[in-house]
């Protein structure tokens, strides 16, 4: 999108004015992001719900090092979980649904460094959906110990975890357990303080607004 803006500036008969318009456009984008983030409701800082320990299913924590490995196998684990006979079992199904819902709340893992960087405002919610994914794998191995697909997947993941010394890589959320009744939401107020997250949101907004700008310009050209 930045390349497209630069090309439009080069084609403009008045480059000085075009440069000023482009700068104003990017400034407006940044200001809009900061305004939206500042207006986030107070629930962004309050992630726990009062009924979590009563109605939900507990999900054990996982270390920061284990996150990276489980993240690489997340799709395989969920696809395998969906095909298991236990997927219709109420507790198993609730954990599976929680893993999917939590993944969506965490912007589908699209925000850069949400898994690797402890400082990311999306790191805690990443811990949540990956902890649920790991729990699904453990439940499958316990309930279907003879399943070749489960055994093979478990072996691959165990080898990767040993190879990367995942138990030694910790962070502030490594000892935090989760619950299916307690959806973890990203702390959007911290996005402006985390450059990779801020850049991702800025880029997305630039694409959206830039798309409207290009479409409007194309409409004016065709109208002539």
Protein Blocks (a to p, Z undefined) as FASTA:
>chain_A
ZZmmmmmmmmpmblmlmmmmmmmmmmmmmmmmmmmmmmpcfklmmmbcfklmmmmccddd
ddfklmmmmmmmmmmmmmmmmmpmklmpmklmmmmmmmmmmmmmnonomaghklmpmklm
klmmmmmmmmmmmmmmmmmmmmmmmlmklmmmmmmmmmmmmmnommlmccfklmpccdfk
lccdddfklmmmmmklmmmmmmmmmmmmmmmmmmmmmmmmmmZZ
